[in-house]
Amino acid sequence: MAGGGTVCCAGNGDTGPAISATIWNPGPLAISADGTLYLAEKRYSTIGQAYYSVIRLVGPDGNIATFAGKESGVPPADGVSASRISLPVITAITFFNNWLYVASSCGIGALDGKGFFHNIAGSFSNCGFAGDGGPAVTAQFDGIASIAFDLAGDLYVADSNNNRVRKLTPVSQTPGCTLSTSETSVTVPASGGTMSISVATAPSCIWLTSSGVAWLTVAQPGYGIGVGSVTFTVVANPGAQRITSLKIGQTPISITQAGGPVISLILNAATFRTGGIAPNEFITVTGTGLGSVAGATGSLATSLSGTTVYVGGVPAPLTYAQDGQVNAVVPWEPTGSSTTVQVEYAGAKSALVTVPLTASAPGIFTGNYGPGQASVLNQDGTLNTSKNPATRGSYIAFWATGQGLVDIAQHDGSQPTGPPFPNPLLSVGVSLGGMAVPSEDLVFKGLVYAGVLQVNIRVPDNAPTGQTVALLLTIGSASSRTDVTMAIQ
């Protein structure tokens, strides 16, 4: 892969093919994340009458170059560039977080991603044994043979002449350095995003960044030297508000992410009951984070002030969207015995909720939704109430949802037109106080608005009377609530 096997002329071949280069006494090896091979090459200085090392690299393209070290250069010290430094004989090298760590018999240093040297532990000129329990830079080693990192960033050192394996635990900031950030707290939308925080500190100060949660990731390399910035990404939040702390050096930054949409209930918009949903049914989705706090009304668009409702993956037409409630019309497309409902707001999506898919789910609209007085118009156009009952033999109209498929093809988000108006494919029946209304008195049952069925009947001459006569709508095998009423005299 590199070197031709000759001893002559160490260093020949830089910038050319590694296989043709001259390499003298290659020693420890390390491979970076991009596949670059780093090797410590031991050489003899005729100037200093001593051995020294250079670090050479072989790139993925197969070419070789000198990365660090020279025969007559600057002794290892913080901030010295790789091209100027004079390295002692290197006994071990390894990569961690894009830094190349190098060890001699007595000390450990690192070359950062910008090519500058940092003293990590011990001294490159003074061997011995000292420093356990204290700062690594003041410790002493003798005969370092190998170094290796664990996943937590702890550095293990084979201190061979001291007959020990020693452990270096990282600190988040160079001791004695002060650091300030452009932000002390950040608010992130539920949809997540990528953002940056500026860092100010002394040129030689090293600082690390850390996050203890999976939903916040810090861009590589995850550290800085002197003035810089930290870029981090927060993923979309499908649940409640969440808070964590991003540490830059020893400075905690509070990160608060708004909660994403959370679905609590999926209701028939007329009955206000859960259960199966039917094609073209008006539904009400309740929960938190479903839309803006102020709320917005719409006319069957599939996106309303940042809110979208998906039924079986299909965007549903919307008429209202607010933080705690969304009103939608089930699309015509879903098939099968069940489907899913999901709400998206400001780019963040709720968890999928599975609901039964039924052929029909009739519900009669009432004044207060759910049980009670139905929204009924008497023959004279006035609202039916306990004090304004319909008379036997007169005609009334009421409205419902959940009729299911109809006999004239319709499109999501479009209003039905007529006459003729679309009629349910399933059979339709009405009863008053438990008495079935004869089919000849069921004079109209047409879809007059997206998701809204209008039913007109003639009140039979023998219909029950009273202020709270039960009004029941049956479509196919499903019926509306039994506690919806109207007044008849």
C-alpha atoms as one frame of an Amber mdcrd trajectory, in Angstrom:
protein
   0.000   0.000   0.000   2.853   2.385   0.781   6.629   2.295   0.558   8.959
   0.420  -1.749  10.985  -1.467   0.797  14.157   0.649   0.540  15.820   2.402
   3.479  17.279   5.289   1.516  16.045   8.774   1.289  13.257   9.004   3.869
  10.405  11.253   2.874  10.777  10.913  -0.876   7.570  10.647  -2.840   5.337
  13.165  -1.052   2.290  14.219  -3.113   2.720  11.156  -5.322   1.550   7.548
  -5.183   2.204   6.054  -1.750   3.276   2.758  -3.273   6.226   4.544  -4.919
   7.249   6.576  -1.866  10.184   5.906   0.443   9.161   5.153   4.026  11.689
   4.658   6.814  10.781   2.806   9.999   6.963   3.059   9.795   5.391   2.693
  13.210   1.904   3.190  14.675  -1.033   3.455  12.258  -4.509   5.000  12.471
  -7.355   5.392   9.984  -9.719   8.370   9.986 -13.441   8.243   9.249 -12.898
   9.163   5.598 -10.474   6.268   5.069  -7.243   8.260   5.248  -4.343   6.231
   6.659  -2.014   8.048   9.085   1.372   6.556   9.936   4.133   7.611  12.295
   7.503   7.375  10.573  10.655   7.217  12.709  13.664   9.079  11.342  17.161
  10.043  12.470  18.231  13.682  12.614  21.800  14.341  11.588  21.381  17.855
  12.938  20.226  16.922  16.420  21.863  13.501  16.471  18.606  11.978  17.686
  15.541  10.154  16.460  12.308  12.007  15.731   9.000  11.273  13.991   6.849
  12.673  11.241   3.210  11.834  10.621   2.437  11.012   7.009  -0.935  10.295
   5.476  -2.146   8.201   2.587  -5.389   9.566   1.207  -8.263   7.580  -0.321
  -6.743   8.439  -3.706  -3.576   6.510  -2.818  -1.263   9.534  -2.675   1.031
  10.211   0.261   1.891  13.499   2.016   3.514  14.674   5.223   0.904  15.842
   7.714   2.947  16.829  10.771   6.502  16.977  12.055   9.876  18.098  10.667
  13.525  17.504  11.468  14.284  20.927  12.859  11.112  22.584  14.024   9.313
  24.087  17.000   9.040  21.906  20.139   5.539  20.599  20.907   3.422  23.319
  22.493  -0.176  24.458  22.401  -1.018  26.224  19.159   1.986  25.127  17.105
   0.958  24.182  13.573   1.502  20.643  12.312   3.837  21.859   9.580   6.173
  23.583  12.055   6.254  21.137  14.945   9.175  18.870  15.776   7.880  15.592
  17.196   9.771  13.076  19.342   9.524   9.411  18.468   5.812   8.613  18.310
   4.849   5.329  19.940   1.064   5.368  19.468  -1.576   7.245  17.457  -5.384
   7.113  17.314  -8.354   9.135  16.060 -11.232  10.513  18.096 -13.793  13.173
  17.069 -11.650  14.070  14.057  -8.580  14.815  16.185  -5.386  12.805  15.714
  -3.912  11.885  19.092  -0.197  11.099  19.218   1.847   9.703  22.087   5.556
   9.572  22.769   7.146   7.709  25.634   6.362  10.487  28.114   3.442  12.528
  26.773   0.274  12.722  24.699  -0.771  15.474  22.337  -3.424  16.001  19.699
  -3.590  17.630  16.291  -7.011  19.230  15.784  -9.012  19.457  12.588  -7.283
  22.735  11.743  -3.815  21.218  12.091  -2.777  22.772  15.411  -1.126  20.930
  18.282  -2.554  20.680  21.820  -0.833  19.179  24.809  -3.169  16.593  26.353
  -1.228  14.759  29.019   2.283  14.520  30.432   5.357  16.014  28.843   7.202
  15.093  25.666  10.523  15.611  27.430  10.093  14.549  31.067   9.245  10.936
  31.942   8.300   9.558  35.332   5.243   8.655  37.363   3.002  11.271  38.935
  -0.339  13.026  38.734  -3.024  10.412  39.370  -6.231  12.168  40.385  -5.096
  15.531  39.010  -4.913  17.366  35.676  -3.521  15.173  32.908  -1.221  17.936
  31.637   0.773  17.847  34.881   0.949  14.046  35.085   4.033  11.992  34.229
   4.253   8.844  32.118   7.075   6.521  31.195   7.027   4.282  28.170   3.595
   4.894  26.656   2.994   1.911  24.379  -0.632   2.314  23.303  -3.619   4.651
  23.609  -7.324   3.998  22.967 -10.662   5.772  23.481 -13.954   4.370  24.698
 -17.319   5.598  23.424 -17.640   8.085  26.282 -14.409   9.832  25.277 -12.228
   8.455  28.071  -8.636   7.884  26.948  -6.837   4.746  28.162  -3.022   4.775
  28.272  -0.723   1.759  28.426   1.993   3.247  30.695   4.387   0.321  30.205
   7.426   1.262  32.305   5.121   2.168  35.183   3.325  -1.164  34.768  -0.067
   0.474  34.670  -3.026   1.210  32.404  -4.146   4.733  33.198  -7.366   6.538
  32.325  -7.793  10.154  31.245 -11.284  11.597  31.691 -12.089  14.594  29.438
 -13.136  17.986  30.744 -15.571  20.124  28.787 -13.404  23.252  28.817  -9.725
  24.085  29.161  -9.030  24.808  32.848  -8.645  28.515  33.521 -10.535  29.574
  30.382 -13.673  31.692  30.449 -16.344  31.311  27.799 -19.461  33.209  26.752
 -22.241  32.354  24.293 -24.576  34.421  22.144 -27.585  32.655  23.651 -28.349
  31.251  27.084 -31.673  29.740  26.031 -33.217  28.747  22.702 -36.845  28.031
  21.814 -37.336  25.563  18.971 -40.612  25.054  17.073 -42.306  21.673  17.168
 -41.195  21.095  13.580 -37.565  21.212  14.726 -34.756  22.781  12.746 -31.066
  23.597  12.597 -29.605  26.594  14.411 -26.301  27.981  15.651 -24.895  29.610
  18.790 -21.767  31.776  18.722 -18.965  31.139  21.212 -16.396  33.681  22.447
 -13.298  32.712  24.412  -9.510  32.985  24.355  -7.727  31.748  21.195  -6.123
  28.797  22.999  -9.229  27.674  24.907 -10.656  24.314  23.867 -14.337  23.636
  24.525 -16.481  20.582  23.956 -20.195  20.376  23.237 -22.513  17.694  24.542
 -26.174  16.750  24.376 -27.777  14.112  26.533 -30.851  13.460  24.352 -31.319
  11.674  21.050 -33.572  14.394  19.600 -30.805  17.017  19.625 -27.615  16.347
  17.690 -24.556  18.571  17.529 -22.840  18.951  14.168 -19.330  17.582  13.925
 -16.674  18.039  15.082 -18.415  18.752  18.410 -15.676  20.962  19.796 -14.044
  24.318  19.200 -10.873  26.252  19.832 -11.173  29.929  20.642 -13.924  31.923
  18.949 -16.357  29.752  17.031 -19.912  28.506  16.806 -21.978  25.450  17.594
 -24.513  24.170  15.067 -27.149  21.739  16.264 -30.248  20.090  14.854 -33.503
  19.326  16.685 -35.857  16.765  15.156 -39.620  17.289  14.900 -41.505  16.784
  18.154 -44.546  14.486  17.898 -45.454  14.861  21.587 -45.612  17.311  24.461
 -43.190  20.179  25.079 -39.681  18.999  25.953 -36.680  20.671  27.527 -33.007
  19.774  27.617 -29.639  21.402  28.181 -26.933  21.729  25.534 -23.534  22.172
  27.147 -20.889  24.288  25.463 -17.808  23.885  27.567 -19.100  24.362  31.091
 -21.927  26.677  29.962 -25.422  25.131  29.848 -27.812  26.382  27.143 -31.499
  25.714  27.859 -33.268  24.238  24.828 -37.075  24.241  24.877 -39.005  22.657
  22.025 -42.689  23.313  21.579 -44.965  20.294  21.671 -46.096  18.767  18.417
 -49.686  17.833  17.640 -51.226  15.289  19.998 -54.560  13.710  19.083 -56.893
  12.994  21.988 -60.200  12.072  20.315 -61.624  11.611  16.834 -65.338  12.400
  16.951 -68.318  12.442  14.633 -68.870  16.194  14.306 -72.627  15.774  14.863
 -72.843  13.063  17.532 -69.623  14.072  19.295 -68.991  10.382  19.840 -66.002
   8.227  18.963 -66.286   5.151  16.796 -65.873   4.269  13.163 -65.629   6.975
  10.542 -67.215   6.877   7.092 -66.228   8.402   3.754 -67.197  12.101   3.518
 -68.124  12.263   7.210 -67.588  15.511   9.071 -65.225  14.733  11.948 -63.851
  16.743  14.853 -60.326  15.981  16.022 -59.466  17.171  19.533 -56.093  17.347
  21.236 -53.235  19.794  21.757 -50.938  21.578  19.363 -53.274  20.947  16.440
 -53.212  24.518  15.146 -52.798  28.148  16.053 -54.108  29.410  19.383 -56.229
  32.032  17.633 -57.830  29.494  15.295 -58.812  29.833  11.652 -61.818  28.950
   9.487 -61.608  27.642   5.950 -63.594  26.418   2.982 -62.431  22.841   2.421
 -58.781  23.552   1.635 -56.469  20.741   2.737 -54.140  23.145   4.553 -55.409
  25.777   6.971 -53.026  28.163   8.765 -50.327  25.508   8.919 -52.634  22.586
   9.822 -53.188  19.494   7.686 -55.186  16.387   8.616 -54.343  13.108   6.912
 -56.871  10.282   6.755 -55.284   7.143   5.420 -52.441   9.350   4.255 -54.774
  11.542   2.171 -55.076  15.254   3.090 -58.622  15.969   4.276 -60.609  19.149
   3.491 -60.723  21.451   6.528 -63.242  23.973   7.811 -61.665  24.924  11.149
 -58.271  24.578  12.817 -57.262  25.668  16.297 -54.838  24.517  18.978 -57.354
  22.148  20.594 -59.713  21.252  17.738 -59.775  20.650  13.995 -62.895  20.064
  11.875 -62.357  18.027   8.717 -64.226  16.048   6.090 -63.101  12.454   5.656
 -61.816  11.951   2.086 -63.652   9.615  -0.258 -60.571   7.458  -0.918 -59.899
   5.364   2.232 -60.892   1.696   1.946 -60.674  -1.379   4.141 -61.800  -2.073
   7.682 -59.652   0.599   9.327 -57.662   3.702   8.513 -55.356   6.182  10.205
 -55.707   9.813  11.227 -52.733  12.141  11.664 -52.483  15.901  12.228 -49.598
  18.026  11.018 -49.057  21.558  12.300 -46.155  23.874  11.505 -44.245  20.961
   9.997 -44.591  18.642  13.020 -46.766  15.531  12.779 -48.719  13.728  15.462
 -48.575  10.000  15.978 -50.835   7.962  13.728 -54.180   7.026  15.303 -55.965
   3.983  13.906 -59.772   4.110  13.688 -62.367   1.710  12.241 -63.576   2.568
   8.749 -67.321   1.994   8.382 -69.781   2.171   5.494 -71.807   4.793   7.357
 -71.767   6.656  10.665 -74.925   8.790  10.756 -75.149  11.714  13.126 -77.826
  14.426  13.258 -76.608  17.963  13.928 -78.035  19.527  17.075 -77.975  23.007
  18.541 -75.267  22.096  21.058 -73.762  19.109  19.226 -74.329  15.630  20.588
 -77.682  15.049  22.350 -80.708  17.320  22.629 -82.770  19.415  20.264 -81.950
  18.693  16.627 -81.286  21.501  14.174 -84.666  21.244  12.428 -86.463  23.743
  10.236 -90.224  23.742  10.284 -92.226  24.078   7.085 -92.517  27.859   7.552
 -88.714  28.211   7.710 -88.567  28.802  11.457 -86.355  26.840  13.825 -88.035
  23.921  15.559 -88.026  24.357  19.356 -90.070  23.186  22.308 -92.050  26.402
  21.983 -92.244  26.231  18.196 -93.128  22.612  17.367 -93.809  21.139  13.944
 -97.380  20.059  13.319 -98.482  16.669  12.148 -98.767  16.623   8.369 -96.194
  19.408   7.917 -92.784  19.129   6.283 -89.484  19.510   8.110 -85.817  19.478
   7.170 -82.782  18.423   9.226 -79.092  17.857   8.544 -76.721  15.022   9.261
 -73.308  13.625   8.392 -71.772  10.180   7.977 -73.905   9.031   5.039 -71.002
   7.199   3.348 -70.671   6.755  -0.411 -73.173   8.397  -2.764 -74.609   7.615
  -6.181 -72.968  10.537  -8.008 -69.164  10.584  -7.947 -67.724  13.417  -5.858
 -64.257  14.894  -5.350 -62.551  15.827  -2.090 -62.881  19.526  -1.321 -65.651
  20.118  -3.886 -69.223  21.039  -3.061 -71.965  18.805  -4.459 -74.203  20.347
  -7.095 -77.803  19.694  -8.063 -80.458  18.963  -8.719 -80.122  16.103  -8.814
 -78.192  15.990  -5.551 -76.136  12.912  -4.661 -78.036  10.314  -2.623 -76.505
   7.762  -0.224 -75.896   4.338  -1.739 -77.110   2.743   1.477 -80.762   2.692
   2.489 -82.002   5.650   4.530 -84.703   5.533   7.206 -86.124   7.996   9.738
 -88.142   7.338  12.873 -89.999   9.684  15.229 -90.504   8.549  18.807 -89.812
   4.964  17.716 -92.294   5.067  14.849 -90.821   4.567  11.387 -91.614   7.321
   8.921 -93.167   5.729   5.804 -90.929   5.773   2.732 -93.418   7.951   0.883
 -92.984  10.610   3.594 -89.180  10.598   3.164 -89.235  13.175   0.392 -85.538
  14.178   0.107 -82.181  12.773   1.217 -79.456  14.577  -0.706 -75.856  15.638
  -0.113 -76.155  19.438  -0.185 -72.746  20.336   1.236 -69.484  18.439   1.495
 -70.039  16.050   4.392 -73.606  17.245   5.069 -76.750  15.318   4.158 -80.113
  17.126   4.138 -83.187  15.058   4.949 -86.732  16.315   4.330 -89.732  14.408
   5.672 -93.430  14.836   6.053 -94.410  14.392   9.698 -96.926  11.525   9.646
-100.488  12.275  10.730-100.136   9.744  13.552 -96.616  10.801  14.663 -95.996
  10.966  18.426 -96.261  14.438  19.909 -94.355  16.258  22.606 -91.502  18.646
  23.202 -88.793  15.941  23.040 -89.799  13.385  20.436 -86.811  11.188  19.555
 -85.528  11.793  15.999 -83.472   8.859  14.658 -81.680   8.523  11.303 -80.600
   5.104  10.029 -78.261   4.685   7.072 -77.463   1.108   6.164 -77.061  -0.774
   9.433 -75.932   2.205  11.533 -78.113   4.714  13.386 -77.674   8.158  14.905
 -77.856   8.943  18.631 -81.097   7.950  20.344 -81.137  11.078  22.529 -81.606
  13.609  19.722 -85.078  15.158  19.746 -87.521  17.551  18.098 -90.886  19.053
  19.070 -94.157  17.878  17.444 -97.763  18.848  18.140
